[in-house]
Amino acid sequence: MRSAQDNLARVEASSEAAQNPYRTLVLGASYGSLLSTKLLMAGHSATLVCRESTAAVFNAQGSVVRMPLKGREGLVDIHSNDLPGVLDAVSPERADPSEYDLVVLAMQEPQYSAAGVRELMLAVAKHDVPSVAITNMPLLPYLRRIPNLDTDSLRGCFHDPDLWDAFDPEAMTLCSPDPQAFRPPEESPNVLQVRLPTNFKAARFASEAANAMLTDLETGIDSVRMRLSDDESTEVPVKLRVYDSLYVPFAKWAMLMAGNYRCVKPDAMRPIKEAVYSDLKKTRAVYQAVVDLCCDLGGDPADFVPFEKYAKAAESLLNPSSVARALAGGATNIERVDKLVALIADQRGSRIATVDETVALVEDWLSRNRAA
């Protein structure tokens, strides 16, 4: 397999990004290393927050993102050491958010309450650093930006709702984690493999100053090219796209409720494909019901993926979802997008029976795991 070190290490970043680099603090070294690599390619710097042992690997070896690239067969390794931006890594206790222009929250919601991480989060809020949450679960400060939504009734969906009270909603936005990536189990923790190189879809901040930075990052990442030869270069997939609509990052909800969370059965887990295709009529109904709910909140149908496109993609999803695997593995806390959707539906005067069924199944698994 050819790698970035062979003949793809020459990155052409925009001159603006190189002259005006932003400093980004990224919580979540696994999934976060994908966006950090994109930032490095555009000439910005990134600091990954992770366990001390993992930070030592990143600082000694850099990061490697393995992904498909147009014009190349197979996968290409992109090494942070070959990129114009600077990467480093620290443990939560050693991170000072006041030194950064942007914070990226790329962990699952319950993880922000871990010892050391919680204190770091409170420091982020204290310094009012603009934060982008790359999560399926929209965090409470972002939900407060949604008109006519009673967030007090949603606090029970969160592992530690009090943590988010310190954050200014104007300083937080949401980005849909559409690209799919994983750490190959046989590789070092600094290696990430991209399975589906789609784009990050971010809603704008309420703050115009933060929006200017987000737009700069979008433009810089979009301008990056990797040179294949002296006379040929190509774009690099996984762009950052910024949208005016607050509801674009909610597009994942329908997919999660139609597939990922419906992998959960009373006594076992099933693949996403089976969850979708075992009763396609029911799947279509719950998918459309969640899209309708998002539109009732203020979204536009154009913000969301057509069901047919989602169903086609689900044909290749042959394993249980990560949330199902976590429950089967004994997890006592997971992201509760299922519960969030159910409570918002109830708040809007409607019920989605299939989502309510899923909530009951997830609650049962969590109860048994906690008892064990």
N, C-alpha and C positions, 0 to 999 in steps of 0.2 A: 504493500500500500504506500502510495506517495504521501508525503506530508508537507506541511507548510515550509519546513526547513529545506526541502528539495529545491523548489523553484517558485514557491508561492509566498515567500516571506516579504516581498516588496509590496508595501501597502501605500496607496495614494490617498492621503487624507486631505480634507479641505484645508486651505490655508487659514481660514477663519478659526477653525477648531484648534489648529496648532498655535495660533497667536493668542487665543482666549480660552485656555483649558479650564474646565470645571473640575472641582474635587468632589468625588462621590463616595459616600459611605454605604456599603451594601451589606445588609444583614441577611445571611443565607448564602453560604459559599457554594452550595450545590447548584440550585437553580439560578442564583444570582450571578454565578460566574459567566453565564451566557450573556446577560446584558452588560456585565463589566467588560467582557471581550469586545463587544460592539463599541463601547465607550472608548476603550483603549485604541481601537482601530481609528477612531476619529480624533485621537490626540489628547483625550482627557485622562485623568488619573482616577483610580478606583482602589478603595480599601475594603477588603472582604473581612467581615466579622464572623469568626468561627471558633471552634475549640482550639485551645493552645497548640495541641499536637497537630491539628490540621493546618493551622496558621504556619507552623514551622515548615510543612511540606510546600505550601504555596510560596513562602519567602525563599526557600532554597531552590525550587524547581520552576516557579511560575505556574500558570494555568495552561491547560490544553483543552480546547473545545473541538470536538470531532463532528464534522457536519458535511452534508452534500454541497457541492459547488458546481454551478453551471459550467460546462466545458471540461469537467473532470469526471472520470469514472470512480465509482466507490465513494469513500469518505475522505475528507482532507483534515489533517490536524492543524489547527491554528494555535500557535504558541504565543503566550503573552510576551515572552522575552524578545520576540521578533517585531513587536508592534510599537508605534510611536508613543503611546501613553505609558504611564507608570503604574504597576500593580504592586500592592503589598497586602498583608493580612495581619489581623490582630485578634486577640481574645476580647470579649465584651468589656472586661474590666479596664482594658488599655485604650479603648476608643474614646476620643473626645469629639463629640458631634459639632462643637463650636468651630472646629477647624474645616468644616465641609460646607459646600454650597447646596448639596442635595443628599437626601437619605433615601435609599431604596429598601423597602421592606419586602423581602422575598422568602419569608418563612410562613409556615402555617400559623393561624391565629393563636392557638394555645401556647405555642413556643415562645411568644413574647413575654410570658409570665415567668419564665425560667430564671433562676438565680443568676444575677449578673446582667442578663438581658433586660429584665424589667427595669433595673436601675438605669441602664443605658437609654431605654425608651423614655423614661422620665426626663433624662437630660436632653434628649432630642426635643421634647415638648417644651422644656424650659427655655431652650435657645431658639425655639420657633423656626427650626430648619425645615424648608420645604421637603415634603416626604411623598414618595410614590409607592403605593402598596401594590405589589404584583401578586394578587391573591384572588382566589375564587370567592372568598368571604370578604365582602366590603367591610371595612372597619368603621366603627361607630362615628368618628369625626366626619368621614365621607358621607355616611348615611344622613348626617345632619344637614348636608347640602341639598338633599332631595326635598323639594317643596311638599308640604302637606303630609309629611311622613312623621308619625309619632315614634321617635326612637326610644323613648322610655319603655315602651311595651316590648322592645326588641332586646333589651339588655340580657335577658335570660339565655339568648343564643350564644353569648360570648363567655369564654372561660374566665376572664377577668375584666368585666366591664368598667370597673373603677379606673383601670389603667388609662383608658382612652379619654377620661374626663379632662385631662390636662392638655389635650391637643386642641389647637385652633383649627376648625374645619377649613378655613381659607388656606391653610398651609398643607393640606393633604389632598391628594387625588388618588384615583384608582386606575390600574392598568390590568387588562385582562391577560392572564397567563396562557395565551393561545399556543405559543411554541411548545412542543413536547420534547423534553430532554430527561436524561437519566444518567446516573453514575454507573458505568459498567462494573459489576461486582468484582471482576478479576483485576481491575486497574487501581492505581493509586487514587486517593481522594481528590487530587487536583485535576482529574480527567472527567470531562462531561461529554456525553454523546447526544447529539440532537437527532431525534426521531422524526419530528415534523417541523420543518423550518418556516413556520408562518410568522406573522408580524405581531409585535406587542401593540395593543390598542389602548391608548391612554386618553382619559378625559382631561380637559383643561383644568388648571387650578382656578380658584376664585380670585387669587392674587395675580395681577397683571405682571408684576415683576417676576414671579415664579414662572408664569406662562412664557415670558421672553426667553428664560433659560431653557424651558422644555422645548420650545420651538428651535432654539439653537442646537440642542442635542439631536432633534429630529433631522434637521438639515445636514448636520455634520455626519451622522451615521449614514444618511442617504447618499452622501457624496463619496463615500469610501469605495475604492476599487482595489481588487487584487490582481496583480500583473501575472499573467500566465506565461508570457514570453516578452521579448523586446517590443513587439508590435501588437500585442493582444492583452486586454485586461477584461475583467468581468465584475459585475456587481456581487455583493455578498448578501445572501438571504438573511432573514430576520431583521426587519427594519423596525423603527419606532414610529408609530403613526399617532398623531394627536388629533382628537375630535372635539368639536364644540359640545356635542351631546354628553350629558352626564350618564346616559343610559347604555351607551355602546359597551362598556365593560360588563354590563349585566347580561350580555348575550350568552354567556356561558351557563347561566342558571338553567335555561331550558334543556341544555345538553346534560347537565348534571342530574336534573330531575328525571329525564327520560332514560338515561343510561347509567351513569356512574353510581348513583345512590340506589338504583333499582337492581344493582348486582347483589344487594344484601337480601338474603332469604332467611327464614326463621332459624335454620340449622346449618347453613352452608352458604358459600358465595358462588356466583356464576359469572361468566365472562360478560363484558359489556355488549358484545354482539348478541348473545343470547337474551340479555335483558331487553334489548331493543327489538329483536325479531321474533321473540316467543309469542308476542301479541302486538303486531305492528299497529293495529287500529288503536289499541290502548296507548301505545307509545306516542303515536301522533297526537292523540287527544291531550295527554299531559304536557307534551312539548308546546302545543298551541296555547294551552291554558296558561302556561308560565309566560309565554310571549305576550299574551293578552294582558296579563297582570302587569308586566313591565310597561306596556303601552298605557295602561290605566294610570300608572304612576306619572307618566309624562313622556315616555319614549315614543319613538316613531317606528313603524314596522320596518323601515329601511335600516334600522340599527341592528337588526337581528338576522341570523343565518336561516335561510329557508329550510324547512324540515327535510326535504328531499336531499339536500346537500349533506346535512348532518347524518341522515340514515345511510347514505352511500359511504361516508367516512367510517361509520360504525362497523361496516362489514369487515374491516381489517383489525378491529379491536378484539383480539382473541383471548385476552386475559381479564380477570376481575380488576376493577378500578383500584386506585391506591387507597381510597377510603374503605373499600371492602376488605382489602388485604390487611389494613391496619386493625380493623375490628376483629378479623379472624386471628390476628396475631396477639390479641389481648389488649389493645389500646383502650385506655380509660378516658381519653379526651381526643376529640377530632374536631375538624371544622364543621359547624352545623348549618350549612347552607340549606339543608332540607327543612330544618326548624325555622330558619329565617324566612324562607319562602312561604311556609305555612302560616306564620304569624302575620306577615304582610298581607297575604290573601284574606285572612280573617279580619284584619284591620280595614281592608277595602270592601268588606261586606260580601266576600265570596269564600268558597271552600273548594279545594282541589283534592278530591277523594284519594287519588293515587299518591299524591304527596303526603297526605295524612297517614296513609298506610305505611309509607316509607319511614316517616317520623317514628311511628310506633315500633317498627322493626329495629331501627337504629337505637332507640331508647332501650329496648330489650337487650340488645347486644351490649350496650354500655353498662347497663345494670349488672348483667352477668359477669362482665369483665371486672367491674369494680368489686363485686362480691368475691371474686376469685383472688 
